[in-house]
Amino acid sequence: MDKFRLMVITPESPEENEVEKILSLLGCGVSRVHFRHPGMSEKETMALLEQIPQEFRHAITLHDYFNLAERYGCGIQINSRNNSIPNG
Protein backbone atom coordinates (compact mmCIF):
# COMPACT_ATOMS: atom_id res chain seq x y z
CA MET A 1 0.00 0.00 0.00
CA ASP A 2 2.98 2.35 0.45
CA LYS A 3 3.23 2.73 -3.35
CA PHE A 4 -0.11 4.52 -3.54
CA ARG A 5 -0.15 8.30 -3.38
CA LEU A 6 -3.17 10.47 -2.77
CA MET A 7 -3.56 13.54 -5.00
CA VAL A 8 -6.21 16.27 -4.89
CA ILE A 9 -7.46 18.46 -7.73
CA THR A 10 -8.95 21.81 -6.78
CA PRO A 11 -12.35 22.85 -8.12
CA GLU A 12 -12.29 25.14 -11.15
CA SER A 13 -13.19 28.17 -9.05
CA PRO A 14 -11.21 29.17 -5.96
CA GLU A 15 -12.77 28.15 -2.65
CA GLU A 16 -13.16 30.14 0.53
CA ASN A 17 -10.23 29.41 2.88
CA GLU A 18 -8.55 27.47 0.08
CA VAL A 19 -5.01 27.80 1.42
CA GLU A 20 -6.04 26.49 4.83
CA LYS A 21 -7.81 23.55 3.19
CA ILE A 22 -4.77 22.77 1.03
CA LEU A 23 -2.40 22.90 3.99
CA SER A 24 -4.72 20.68 6.00
CA LEU A 25 -4.85 18.11 3.20
CA LEU A 26 -1.07 18.12 2.83
CA GLY A 27 -0.73 17.69 6.59
CA CYS A 28 -3.04 14.67 6.47
CA GLY A 29 -0.98 12.77 3.92
CA VAL A 30 -2.06 14.12 0.52
CA SER A 31 1.09 14.04 -1.59
CA ARG A 32 0.09 16.43 -4.37
CA VAL A 33 -2.43 19.24 -4.92
CA HIS A 34 -3.26 20.30 -8.47
CA PHE A 35 -4.22 23.97 -8.84
CA ARG A 36 -6.86 23.80 -11.56
CA HIS A 37 -8.27 27.31 -11.75
CA PRO A 38 -8.61 28.12 -15.47
CA GLY A 39 -10.22 31.51 -14.81
CA MET A 40 -7.62 32.70 -12.33
CA SER A 41 -5.17 35.37 -13.45
CA GLU A 42 -1.42 35.00 -13.11
CA LYS A 43 -1.43 37.66 -10.38
CA GLU A 44 -4.15 35.77 -8.45
CA THR A 45 -2.22 32.51 -8.84
CA MET A 46 0.92 34.18 -7.49
CA ALA A 47 -1.02 35.55 -4.53
CA LEU A 48 -2.29 32.06 -3.73
CA LEU A 49 1.19 30.53 -4.04
CA GLU A 50 2.65 33.22 -1.80
CA GLN A 51 0.36 31.99 0.98
CA ILE A 52 1.68 28.41 0.72
CA PRO A 53 4.76 27.96 2.92
CA GLN A 54 7.87 27.18 0.89
CA GLU A 55 8.24 23.69 2.38
CA PHE A 56 4.90 22.66 0.82
CA ARG A 57 5.25 24.24 -2.62
CA HIS A 58 6.96 21.17 -4.08
CA ALA A 59 3.61 19.37 -3.60
CA ILE A 60 1.72 21.88 -5.78
CA THR A 61 1.10 21.26 -9.49
CA LEU A 62 0.14 24.20 -11.70
CA HIS A 63 -2.23 23.76 -14.64
CA ASP A 64 -1.60 27.32 -15.89
CA TYR A 65 1.20 29.90 -15.75
CA PHE A 66 4.03 27.43 -16.05
CA ASN A 67 6.50 30.29 -15.70
CA LEU A 68 5.58 30.37 -12.00
CA ALA A 69 6.57 26.73 -11.47
CA GLU A 70 10.30 27.36 -11.37
CA ARG A 71 9.91 30.50 -9.26
CA TYR A 72 7.83 28.71 -6.62
CA GLY A 73 9.24 25.19 -6.93
CA CYS A 74 6.00 23.68 -8.21
CA GLY A 75 5.27 21.00 -10.79
CA ILE A 76 3.27 21.47 -13.99
CA GLN A 77 0.41 19.61 -15.64
CA ILE A 78 0.22 19.66 -19.43
CA ASN A 79 -3.41 20.14 -20.48
CA SER A 80 -5.58 21.27 -23.40
CA ARG A 81 -5.01 24.95 -22.55
CA ASN A 82 -1.27 24.52 -22.10
CA ASN A 83 -0.18 21.56 -24.17
CA SER A 84 3.56 21.97 -24.52
CA ILE A 85 6.46 21.79 -22.15
CA PRO A 86 7.82 25.28 -21.49
CA ASN A 87 11.36 26.14 -22.50
CA GLY A 88 13.62 26.07 -19.58
Protein Blocks (a to p, Z undefined) as FASTA:
>chain_A
ZZpccdddddfbdcehklmmmmmmmmnopabdcdddfkbcfklmmmmmmmpcfklmmmpc
cfbhkllmmmnopacdddfklmcdcdZZ
